[in-house]
Amino acid sequence: MRKLTASLVLGLLLASCGGDESGAGGAGPAAGTGAGAPGRPEGPISVILVSLDTCRQDRLTPYGAPARNSPVLDALAHESVTFTDCVSQSSNTGPSHRSLFTGQYVHRHRHQPGRYMRSPYSWAGLLAEAGYETAAFTGGGFLAEGLGFEEGFQTYVAKDDNRNKAYRRGFATILPQAERWWRGRDQDKPFFLFLHTYDIHCPYVVPEKYRAEFDEGYDGDLDLTTFCGREEFDRYMKEVRPTLPLERFKADLDHLRNMYDAGIALTDAQLGAFLGLLQQSGALDRSLLIVTSDHGESLGRRRPYLGHNHLWEEQLKVPLLIRFPGAAFAGTVCEEPVMLIDLLPTVLDYLGLPIPEGVQGESLMPILEEGKSYGGERLRISQYQDRLAFRYDTRWKVHVRQLEDGKSNVKLFDLQNDPAEQHSLFADPDRREEAQQVLDRLVPRFQEWMNAQKEADARFAGVVIEDAVSEDVAAELRALGYTEGGDG
C-alpha cells in the first residue's frame, strides 16, 4: 500500500452542483458511532453505498483510463482510499449484490437468477437494528422489490414515479427520488443510503450531448438502442461480424466502447450533483461513502465477446473507493487483495458494531489503521451458475466449469504473464506439466477449505423466495437484455 499526497478537491469540483444547508443530519447519541476508536470521529456516522452497475475498473479515470469520463470519481479518489485489486464475487447483478449485502460467497448465500433468497441477515437490517434510518433507490431489474434485497430497508424504491413501462432505470429518475427522501428524512438519526443505477449497463444509449462528446463521427449501422443481452450480442458476434469488413467491425466496437464510456460520464456527472448536495450540507464529512460496482463488462477488445456472466478479469475487477468522514486516509492507494464481501465487515467494524458469524469477508480497517498485509496471498472466489473461479495469489487463477455429464472443465491462467487470459496453460503442450503441478497444489487446498465451510454454509444460506419474479420484474429484466432472469 502506498500513500499519495492528499488533495482535497472534491468540494471545489462540486461547489456549483446545487443543494442547500437544509439537508444536514442532526447530532445526538446513536449506536454504531465508532466512538473511542483511534482516528475515528465522535458522534453519528452515516453510511452511503453507491453501486454503479456494470462499471469496469479500468475504464475509470482514477484507475488510469485515458478518457476523462469520470472527473467526479477522479476528484473523489483524492479524498478516498482507492483499492486497485478488488474482485467481485459474481459477474451477475443479483448474486454479486447478495454477496455485497451479506458478506458471503455465492456458494453460501445461493442467490442466483431464477433462485432468489432471503438471507438470515442483511447490511440494511443490521444497521436498522442499530438505530439507522435505511433507504434504497435502485434501478430495479435484479434489484427489484420482492427479490430479497429490500430486507431491512424502511424505504425501498425500484420504480419511477408514475411510470409503468419497463426500461433501463438510471440516476436521472433515481437521484431526484433520493433527494426528496433526503430532505424529508428524520434528521435525528444516522442513515444508511444505498444507490444503484443501470446507466452504464447495456443498452449503451446516452443523451445526445454525451454522444456528441464521445463519438460524434460514427456513421455505421450498429443500433445500440436495441443492442443488449446475450442473444443480441451473440447474434452480432457470430452472424453479423463475419459479414463486415474489418474496418467496419472495428468502427462498430469503437462506437460501442465510446458509448460505454459516455454512460460512465453521464453517471459521474449525475452522482457529482447529488454528492454536491451532501457536501454543501456538511453531511458528506459525517458519512462513510463507498463507491463500487457489482461487476464489469467485456467490450470485445480482449476476446470476441460482449457483455458479462463469465469470470474473466475485466468482468470481475471492480472499482472501489471509500471516503471516510473528514476525508481520513485521503489519497491512499491500496494494492492489497480485497473483495466485495469485505465491505460489510469493514463498515460494521468502523461503526463499532458486531459482525455476524455468517460473514466470510474481512474488515479492511486493519489494513488502513495497522498496516496489515496479506503478503500477496489470499483466497478469493467468484461464481456464476455453473462457473467458478478461485485464486490464492495474484498469479494463478483457476477456472472450473461444471458440465452436464457431471465432469468439470478446468482451466488455469497465469495472470502475471497472460493478464488477458488468452491461453489456459493446459492448452500449451510445453506448460501442461507445470499447470498440473499448480493444480495439484491449489485444488486440494481449495477443496479442504470448502469442506470446512459446509456446516456454516447450511446455517446461513437463507430461504428461497417462492414466485419472486412478477410480470413487472420480468419486463424490467427483458429491458436489460435478460431472458427469463438468466444471462444478459
C-alpha positions in Angstrom: 0.0 0.0 0.0 1.3 3.4 -0.9 0.0 6.8 0.1 -0.3 9.8 -2.2 -0.4 13.4 -1.2 -3.9 14.3 -0.1 -5.6 16.8 -2.4 -9.0 17.8 -1.1 -10.5 19.0 -4.3 -13.9 17.3 -4.3 -15.5 20.3 -2.6 -14.2 22.7 -5.3 -15.4 20.4 -8.0 -18.9 20.0 -6.6 -19.3 23.6 -5.4 -21.5 24.5 -8.3 -23.7 21.3 -8.1 -26.5 22.9 -6.1 -28.1 22.0 -2.8 -28.5 24.0 0.4 -27.9 23.8 4.1 -31.2 22.2 4.9 -30.0 18.6 4.4 -27.7 18.4 7.4 -28.1 15.4 9.6 -28.7 16.1 13.3 -26.3 15.3 16.0 -27.1 13.1 19.0 -26.2 9.8 20.5 -26.7 6.7 18.4 -25.5 3.1 18.2 -22.6 2.4 15.9 -20.7 5.7 16.2 -17.3 4.2 16.3 -16.6 6.4 19.4 -13.2 5.9 21.0 -11.6 4.2 18.1 -8.3 5.8 17.1 -8.7 8.3 14.3 -12.4 7.9 14.2 -14.8 10.8 14.7 -17.2 11.1 17.6 -20.9 11.2 17.0 -23.2 9.6 14.5 -21.6 8.3 11.3 -23.9 7.7 8.3 -23.2 5.3 5.5 -23.7 5.8 1.8 -23.2 2.8 -0.6 -23.2 3.5 -4.3 -23.3 0.7 -6.9 -22.6 1.6 -10.5 -23.9 -1.5 -12.2 -21.6 -3.0 -14.9 -18.8 -0.5 -14.3 -15.4 -1.8 -15.3 -12.5 -0.7 -13.1 -10.1 0.0 -16.0 -12.5 2.4 -17.8 -12.4 4.9 -15.0 -10.0 7.9 -14.8 -8.9 7.1 -11.2 -7.6 3.7 -12.5 -5.7 5.2 -15.4 -8.3 5.2 -18.2 -7.2 7.7 -20.8 -10.7 9.1 -21.4 -11.7 11.8 -19.0 -15.0 10.3 -18.4 -15.1 10.4 -14.6 -13.8 13.7 -13.2 -16.1 13.4 -10.1 -14.8 10.0 -9.2 -11.2 11.2 -10.0 -11.6 14.0 -7.5 -13.3 11.7 -5.0 -10.3 9.4 -5.3 -8.1 12.1 -3.9 -10.2 12.2 -0.8 -10.6 8.5 -0.5 -8.9 5.1 -0.3 -8.6 3.7 -3.8 -8.4 -0.1 -3.8 -6.7 -1.3 -7.0 -7.3 -5.1 -6.6 -11.0 -5.5 -5.7 -12.7 -8.7 -7.0 -16.4 -9.2 -7.3 -18.0 -12.4 -6.1 -20.0 -12.8 -9.3 -20.4 -11.4 -12.8 -24.1 -11.1 -12.5 -26.1 -8.4 -10.7 -28.2 -10.5 -8.4 -25.6 -12.8 -6.8 -23.0 -10.1 -6.7 -25.2 -7.7 -4.8 -26.3 -10.5 -2.5 -22.6 -11.1 -1.6 -22.2 -7.3 -1.1 -25.2 -7.2 1.3 -24.3 -10.3 3.3 -20.5 -10.5 3.1 -21.0 -14.1 1.9 -19.6 -16.0 -1.1 -22.2 -17.1 -3.7 -21.9 -20.8 -2.7 -23.1 -19.8 0.8 -26.0 -17.4 0.1 -27.1 -19.4 -3.1 -28.8 -16.5 -4.7 -28.8 -16.8 -8.5 -31.0 -15.7 -11.4 -34.2 -17.8 -11.1 -33.5 -18.7 -7.4 -33.9 -15.7 -5.1 -33.0 -15.9 -1.4 -33.9 -14.2 1.8 -30.7 -14.3 3.9 -30.8 -14.5 7.8 -29.3 -11.0 8.0 -28.5 -8.1 5.7 -26.5 -5.0 5.6 -29.6 -2.8 5.9 -31.2 -4.9 8.6 -28.1 -4.8 10.8 -27.9 -1.0 10.6 -31.7 -0.6 11.1 -31.3 -2.7 14.3 -28.5 -0.3 15.4 -30.9 2.7 15.1 -30.1 3.8 11.5 -32.7 5.1 9.1 -32.3 2.9 6.0 -33.3 3.7 2.4 -32.5 2.3 -1.0 -33.1 3.7 -4.5 -32.3 1.1 -7.2 -32.6 0.6 -10.9 -34.9 -2.4 -10.4 -34.3 -5.5 -12.6 -32.4 -7.9 -10.5 -32.7 -5.4 -7.6 -36.5 -5.1 -7.9 -38.6 -5.3 -4.8 -39.6 -8.8 -3.9 -36.2 -10.5 -4.7 -34.9 -10.2 -1.2 -32.9 -7.1 -1.4 -35.5 -4.9 0.3 -35.0 -6.7 3.7 -34.0 -4.2 6.4 -34.8 -1.1 4.3 -37.5 1.2 5.7 -37.7 2.8 2.3 -37.1 0.8 -0.9 -37.8 2.4 -4.3 -37.1 0.5 -7.5 -39.6 2.1 -9.9 -40.0 5.6 -11.4 -42.8 7.8 -10.1 -46.0 7.4 -12.2 -44.3 5.3 -14.8 -45.3 1.8 -15.7 -43.2 1.0 -18.8 -40.2 -1.2 -18.1 -36.8 0.2 -19.2 -33.2 0.6 -18.0 -33.6 2.8 -14.9 -30.9 5.3 -14.1 -29.8 8.2 -12.0 -31.9 10.7 -13.9 -35.0 9.5 -12.0 -33.4 7.7 -9.1 -31.5 10.6 -7.6 -34.4 13.0 -7.5 -36.3 10.4 -5.5 -33.3 10.0 -3.2 -33.1 13.8 -2.8 -36.7 14.0 -1.8 -36.2 11.3 0.8 -33.0 13.1 2.0 -34.8 16.4 2.5 -37.7 14.8 4.3 -35.8 12.3 6.5 -35.6 12.1 10.2 -32.7 14.4 10.9 -32.0 13.0 14.4 -30.9 9.6 13.1 -27.8 8.4 11.3 -28.8 6.9 7.9 -27.8 4.1 5.5 -28.4 5.1 1.9 -28.0 2.6 -1.0 -27.9 4.0 -4.5 -27.8 1.8 -7.6 -28.0 2.6 -11.3 -28.1 0.9 -14.7 -26.9 3.9 -16.6 -23.7 2.1 -17.6 -25.4 -1.2 -18.4 -26.5 -2.0 -21.9 -28.2 -0.8 -24.0 -25.4 1.8 -24.3 -27.6 4.7 -25.0 -26.9 8.3 -23.7 -28.3 11.8 -24.3 -27.1 13.4 -27.5 -24.8 15.7 -25.5 -22.7 12.8 -24.4 -22.9 11.0 -27.8 -21.5 14.1 -29.5 -18.8 14.5 -26.9 -17.6 10.8 -27.0 -18.3 9.7 -30.6 -19.7 12.3 -32.9 -18.1 10.9 -36.0 -19.6 7.4 -36.0 -21.6 6.7 -39.2 -22.1 2.9 -39.0 -25.3 0.9 -38.8 -25.0 -0.5 -35.2 -28.2 0.5 -33.5 -27.4 0.5 -29.7 -31.0 1.2 -28.7 -31.9 -2.5 -29.1 -28.4 -3.9 -28.7 -28.4 -5.6 -25.3 -28.2 -9.1 -23.8 -26.7 -12.4 -24.6 -29.0 -13.1 -27.6 -28.3 -9.8 -29.3 -24.6 -9.9 -28.6 -24.1 -13.5 -29.8 -26.1 -12.8 -33.0 -23.8 -9.9 -33.8 -20.6 -11.7 -33.0 -21.5 -15.0 -34.7 -23.6 -13.9 -37.6 -23.1 -10.2 -38.4 -19.4 -9.8 -37.6 -18.2 -12.3 -40.3 -20.1 -10.3 -43.0 -18.4 -7.0 -42.1 -15.2 -5.6 -43.5 -12.6 -5.5 -40.7 -12.5 -1.7 -40.5 -16.3 -1.5 -40.2 -16.2 -4.1 -37.4 -13.5 -2.1 -35.6 -15.6 1.1 -36.0 -18.6 -0.6 -34.5 -16.7 -1.8 -31.5 -15.1 1.6 -31.0 -18.5 3.1 -31.1 -19.8 0.7 -28.5 -16.9 1.3 -26.2 -17.2 5.1 -26.6 -20.9 4.9 -25.7 -20.0 2.8 -22.7 -17.6 5.5 -21.6 -20.3 8.1 -22.3 -22.6 6.2 -19.9 -19.8 6.4 -17.3 -19.5 10.2 -17.9 -23.3 10.6 -17.6 -23.3 8.6 -14.3 -20.3 10.5 -13.0 -21.9 13.9 -13.6 -25.2 12.9 -12.0 -23.6 11.4 -9.0 -21.5 14.5 -8.7 -24.6 16.7 -8.4 -26.0 14.5 -5.6 -22.7 14.5 -3.7 -22.7 18.3 -4.1 -25.9 18.4 -2.0 -24.3 16.3 0.7 -21.1 18.3 0.5 -22.8 21.7 0.9 -25.0 20.4 3.8 -21.9 19.1 5.6 -23.3 15.6 5.6 -20.6 14.1 3.4 -17.9 14.8 6.1 -20.1 12.9 8.6 -20.6 9.9 6.3 -18.7 6.9 5.2 -19.1 6.9 1.4 -18.4 3.8 -0.7 -18.5 3.7 -4.5 -18.1 0.4 -6.2 -19.7 -1.9 -8.9 -21.2 -5.3 -9.0 -19.2 -6.5 -12.0 -17.5 -5.2 -15.1 -18.1 -5.8 -18.8 -16.3 -7.4 -21.8 -16.2 -4.9 -24.7 -14.8 -7.1 -27.4 -11.2 -6.0 -27.1 -9.6 -8.9 -25.3 -11.7 -11.5 -26.9 -14.7 -11.7 -29.3 -17.2 -11.4 -26.6 -19.6 -8.7 -25.4 -21.4 -8.4 -22.0 -20.7 -10.3 -18.8 -21.7 -13.5 -16.9 -18.3 -15.1 -17.5 -15.5 -14.9 -14.9 -12.8 -13.1 -16.9 -10.8 -10.3 -15.1 -12.5 -7.5 -17.0 -15.8 -8.7 -15.6 -14.5 -9.3 -12.0 -12.2 -6.4 -11.3 -14.3 -3.6 -10.0 -13.6 -0.1 -8.7 -13.7 0.5 -5.0 -13.4 4.0 -3.5 -14.0 4.6 0.2 -14.2 8.1 1.5 -14.1 8.2 5.3 -15.6 11.0 7.4 -13.5 14.1 7.2 -11.6 12.5 4.3 -9.4 10.4 6.6 -6.8 8.3 4.8 -7.2 10.7 1.8 -5.2 9.8 -1.3 -4.3 6.3 -0.1 -3.9 3.8 -2.9 -4.2 0.2 -1.5 -2.9 -2.7 -3.6 -4.0 -5.4 -1.1 -6.2 -8.2 -2.5 -9.8 -7.3 -1.4 -13.3 -8.4 -2.3 -16.9 -7.0 -2.3 -17.7 -9.3 0.7 -15.1 -7.3 2.7 -17.3 -4.2 2.6 -20.0 -5.2 5.2 -17.5 -6.2 7.9 -15.4 -3.1 7.2 -18.4 -0.9 7.8 -19.5 -2.7 10.9 -16.0 -2.7 12.3 -15.7 1.0 11.6 -19.0 1.8 13.3 -18.2 -0.4 16.3 -21.0 -2.9 15.6 -20.7 -6.7 15.9 -20.0 -8.7 12.7 -22.4 -11.7 12.2 -20.9 -15.1 12.3 -22.0 -15.9 8.7 -19.9 -13.2 7.2 -17.0 -14.6 5.1 -15.3 -11.3 4.2 -12.8 -9.5 6.4 -12.7 -5.9 7.7 -10.3 -3.7 5.8 -9.7 -1.4 8.8 -6.6 -3.3 10.0 -5.0 -2.7 6.6 -5.6 1.0 6.9 -5.1 1.5 10.6 -2.4 -1.1 11.4 -0.7 -1.7 8.1 -1.9 -5.3 7.9 -0.9 -7.1 4.7 -2.0 -10.4 3.2 1.5 -10.8 1.8 0.2 -11.3 -1.7 -1.8 -14.4 -0.8 -5.5 -14.6 -0.1 -8.3 -17.0 -1.2 -10.8 -15.1 -3.4 -13.7 -16.8 -5.1 -16.1 -15.7 -7.8 -19.0 -17.7 -9.2 -21.8 -17.6 -11.6 -24.2 -20.5 -12.1 -22.0 -23.4 -13.4 -18.8 -21.4 -13.5 -16.4 -20.9 -10.6 -13.0 -19.2 -10.3 -10.6 -19.0 -7.4 -7.2 -17.7 -6.7 -4.8 -17.7 -3.8 -2.4 -15.1 -5.1 -2.0 -12.6 -7.9 -0.6 -15.1 -10.4 -2.6 -18.3 -10.6 -6.3 -18.2 -11.4 -8.3 -21.5 -11.7 -11.5 -21.6 -13.8 -13.8 -24.5 -13.2 -17.0 -25.1 -15.3 -19.4 -27.9 -14.3 -20.5 -29.9 -17.4 -23.9 -31.5 -17.8 -22.4 -35.0 -17.7 -21.1 -34.3 -14.2 -17.5 -33.8 -15.3 -15.6 -30.5 -14.9 -13.7 -28.3 -17.5 -10.7 -26.9 -15.7 -8.5 -24.1 -17.0 -5.5 -22.4 -15.4 -4.4 -18.9 -16.2 -1.0 -17.3 -15.4 -2.2 -13.7 -14.8 1.4 -12.4 -14.5 2.3 -13.5 -18.0 -1.2 -13.6 -19.5 -3.3 -10.9 -17.8 -5.9 -11.0 -20.6 -6.5 -14.7 -20.0 -5.9 -15.7 -23.6 -4.3 -19.1 -23.0 -5.1 -21.7 -20.5 -1.8 -23.5 -19.6 -3.4 -26.8 -20.3 -3.7 -25.7 -24.0 0.1 -25.3 -24.2 1.9 -28.6 -24.5 5.1 -27.0 -23.1 3.3 -25.9 -19.9 0.9 -28.7 -19.2 3.1 -30.4 -16.6 3.6 -27.1 -14.9 -0.1 -26.5 -14.9 -0.8 -29.9 -13.4 1.7 -29.2 -10.6 0.0 -25.9 -9.8 -3.5 -27.6 -9.7 -2.2 -30.4 -7.6 -1.1 -27.8 -5.1 -4.2 -25.5 -5.2 -7.2 -27.7 -5.8 -6.8 -30.0 -2.7 -6.3 -26.8 -0.6 -9.5 -25.3 -2.0 -11.5 -28.5 -1.6 -10.4 -28.7 2.1 -11.5 -25.2 2.7 -14.9 -25.8 1.0 -15.4 -28.9 3.1 -14.7 -26.9 6.3 -17.4 -24.4 5.4 -20.2 -26.9 4.8 -21.9 -26.6 8.2 -21.8 -22.8 8.2 -22.9 -22.7 4.6 -26.1 -24.7 5.5 -26.8 -22.5 8.5 -26.5 -19.1 6.7 -28.0 -19.9 3.3 -31.4 -18.4 3.9 -34.6 -19.5 2.3 -35.9 -19.5 -1.3 -38.4 -16.8 -2.2 -41.3 -18.5 -4.0 -42.8 -16.9 -7.1 -40.4 -14.0 -6.8 -40.5 -12.7 -10.4 -43.7 -10.9 -11.2 -44.7 -9.8 -14.7 -43.4 -6.3 -13.9 -40.0 -7.6 -12.8 -39.8 -10.0 -15.9 -40.4 -7.0 -18.1 -37.6 -5.0 -16.4 -35.2 -7.9 -16.9 -36.1 -8.1 -20.6 -35.5 -4.4 -21.0 -32.0 -5.1 -19.6 -31.4 -8.0 -22.1 -32.1 -10.9 -19.7 -34.1 -13.9 -20.8 -36.2 -15.4 -18.0 -33.9 -13.9 -15.5 -30.8 -15.6 -17.0 -27.8 -14.5 -18.9 -27.7 -10.9 -20.3 
